[in-house]
């Protein structure tokens, strides 16, 4: 399918059936940001899907906009059922779940989903101040965009990679995989990073890490610690960096 062809609309009932229990699925014709909608009325196990997202947000409030019907954009409200000390792993878990559902994909730390060197999906996880607190996991997957419809040259879509998929079927795969991965995290948080390493496109690479305040550091990514922090071997020693500390991770040079 391409930009000149009609794109099949989503159907709330079909999405609900694809997700299965215990999820409650709400489909909106359009939304500024599904994360904002979900966080405004956070209900555990609710998923907000937008046919057209006008002001999607990535990390550090980067804007992400897609043509109507070309992407799969949704936000899931979850209780990770694990001590909050391990919540730093949830963004990595979400990326791992999407990469597993897409298939033949890797992860740029912390959770950009890549096919080859091109980004096909992004994830934003935010905490909402309910009692007990919950997390909103926002997921955006480029499904049917043409080259001209992508925001940056480093992005791709499943269609451009020769992977024609039905968005409802993909939604079901991602949601089921996300639920399974969150369950695995709750049972054994210390072992998750072992799975993540196997899908990492960042591990072992020489990178330039851009930090707030126009600072940067270069080094080799030698590992991730059990809480998902990037361990960077630099000329000055070993640095442990959390996702919240980092603006960008780019190839060195």
Secondary structure, DSSP 4 states (H G I P E B T S, - for coil): --TTSPPPPP-HHHHHHHH-TT-EEEEES-BS-HHHHHHHT--TTEEEEESSBSSEE-GGG-EE---TTSEEEEEEEE---S-GGGGGGHHHHHHHHHHHHH-S-EEETTTEEEETTEEEEEEEEEEE--SS-EEEEEEEEE-S--GGGSSSTTB--TTTTT----HHHHHHHHHHHHHHHHHHHHH-GGGHHHHHHHTBSSTT-EEEEEETTTEEEEEEEEEE-TT--EEEEETTEEEEE-GGGEEEEEE--
